[in-house]
């Protein structure tokens, strides 16, 4: 019983870190959540644990896919090259170390705009393109975050069911 409680606490921490990883993409948030659910299912070994793993993993995986699809479609429709996003991500990593807390976001936005400005050679189109890319990334993060919360909520219900039916 003590091992199950420790595994449950560790799973709660990992799910919280996974949800934070969705918003601040340093950690693979949804994948971390799936791993935490698997850890919990193995630890408790009950049918509730495996149902939670299946349903919660489906939510987390759907969030991962939705984030990629929503962002990718908008970027393709706007003809924003992957190179601009890659430069934005690299600048975001640099910004993360240069400016505490908000550096990742500031660096990403500035790197994206700089790349688009060099590509389009004009301020206004580069700004519009960058804003569309940032909106697309934001919608992708929101979709993945909502489904990560659904996975976490599934786990919470599963914890109640598991411990109340013992």
C-alpha positions in Angstrom: 0.0 0.0 0.0 2.8 2.4 0.8 4.4 1.8 -2.6 1.1 2.6 -4.3 0.9 5.9 -2.4 4.5 6.8 -3.3 3.9 5.9 -7.0 0.7 8.0 -6.9 2.6 11.0 -5.6 5.4 10.6 -8.1 2.8 10.3 -10.9 1.1 13.5 -9.7 4.4 15.3 -9.9 5.3 13.9 -13.3 1.8 14.8 -14.7 2.2 18.4 -13.3 5.7 18.7 -14.9 4.2 17.3 -18.2 1.5 19.9 -18.2 4.0 22.6 -17.6 6.1 21.0 -20.5 3.2 21.6 -22.8 3.2 25.3 -22.1 6.9 25.7 -21.9 8.2 23.3 -24.5 11.4 22.4 -22.9 10.2 18.9 -21.8 8.0 16.6 -24.0 4.9 17.3 -22.0 2.4 14.9 -23.5 4.9 12.1 -23.7 5.9 12.6 -20.1 2.2 12.4 -19.1 1.8 9.1 -21.0 4.9 7.8 -19.2 3.6 8.8 -15.8 0.3 7.1 -16.5 2.1 3.9 -17.5 4.2 4.1 -14.3 1.0 4.4 -12.3 -0.8 1.6 -14.1 2.2 -0.7 -13.5 2.5 0.4 -9.8 -1.1 -0.1 -8.8 -1.7 -3.1 -11.1 -5.5 -2.7 -11.0 -8.0 -2.6 -13.8 -8.6 1.1 -12.9 -4.9 1.8 -13.5 -4.9 0.2 -16.9 -8.2 1.9 -18.0 -6.7 5.3 -16.8 -3.6 4.5 -18.8 -5.6 3.8 -21.9 -8.0 6.7 -21.7 -5.4 9.2 -20.4 -2.9 8.2 -23.0 -5.5 8.6 -25.8 -6.1 12.2 -24.5 -2.4 13.0 -24.3 -1.7 11.5 -27.7 -4.7 13.3 -29.3 -3.3 16.6 -27.8 0.1 16.0 -29.2 -1.3 15.3 -32.7 -3.8 18.2 -32.5 -1.0 20.6 -31.6 1.1 19.5 -34.5 -1.8 19.5 -37.0 -3.2 22.8 -36.0 0.1 24.5 -36.1 1.3 22.8 -39.3 -1.9 23.5 -41.3 -1.8 27.2 -40.6 1.9 27.4 -41.4 1.4 25.6 -44.7 -1.6 27.7 -45.6 0.4 30.9 -44.9 3.4 29.5 -46.6 5.7 30.1 -43.6 8.8 27.9 -44.1 10.0 25.5 -41.4 13.3 27.3 -41.5 11.7 30.3 -39.9 10.2 28.2 -37.1 13.5 26.5 -36.6 15.3 29.8 -36.3 12.6 31.0 -33.9 13.1 27.9 -31.8 16.9 28.3 -31.7 16.5 32.0 -30.8 14.0 30.9 -28.1 16.6 28.6 -26.5 19.1 31.4 -26.5 16.5 33.8 -25.1 15.7 31.3 -22.3 19.2 31.7 -21.0 19.5 35.4 -21.7 16.2 36.6 -20.2 14.8 34.6 -17.2 11.2 33.5 -17.3 10.0 35.1 -20.6 13.2 34.7 -22.7 11.9 31.6 -24.5 8.9 33.4 -25.8 10.7 36.7 -26.5 13.5 34.9 -28.3 11.1 32.7 -30.3 9.1 35.8 -31.5 12.2 37.8 -32.3 13.9 34.9 -34.1 10.8 34.2 -36.1 10.4 37.8 -37.1 14.0 38.2 -38.0 13.9 35.1 -40.2 10.7 36.3 -41.9 12.1 39.8 -42.4 15.2 38.4 -44.1 12.9 36.1 -46.3 10.3 38.8 -47.2 12.6 41.9 -47.2 9.7 44.0 -45.8 8.6 44.9 -42.3 4.8 44.7 -42.6 4.6 41.3 -44.4 7.2 39.9 -42.0 5.3 41.1 -39.0 2.0 39.7 -40.4 3.6 36.4 -41.2 5.2 36.2 -37.7 1.9 37.0 -36.0 0.1 34.3 -37.9 2.8 31.8 -37.0 2.7 32.8 -33.3 -1.1 32.5 -33.3 -0.9 29.0 -34.9 1.6 28.0 -32.3 -0.6 29.4 -29.6 -3.7 27.4 -30.8 -1.6 24.3 -31.0 -0.4 24.7 -27.4 -4.0 25.4 -26.2 -5.3 22.3 -27.9 -2.5 20.1 -26.4 -2.9 21.8 -23.0 -6.6 21.1 -22.9 -6.2 17.5 -23.7 -3.3 17.2 -21.2 -5.7 18.5 -18.6 -8.2 15.9 -19.7 -5.5 13.2 -19.3 -4.7 14.5 -15.8 -8.3 14.6 -14.8 -8.8 11.1 -16.0 -5.9 10.1 -13.7 -7.5 11.9 -10.8 -10.8 10.0 -11.3 -8.8 6.8 -11.6 -7.0 7.5 -8.3 -10.3 7.9 -6.6 -11.7 4.8 -8.1 -8.6 2.7 -7.4 -8.3 3.7 -3.7 -12.0 3.7 -2.9 -12.6 0.2 -4.4 -9.8 -1.5 -2.6 
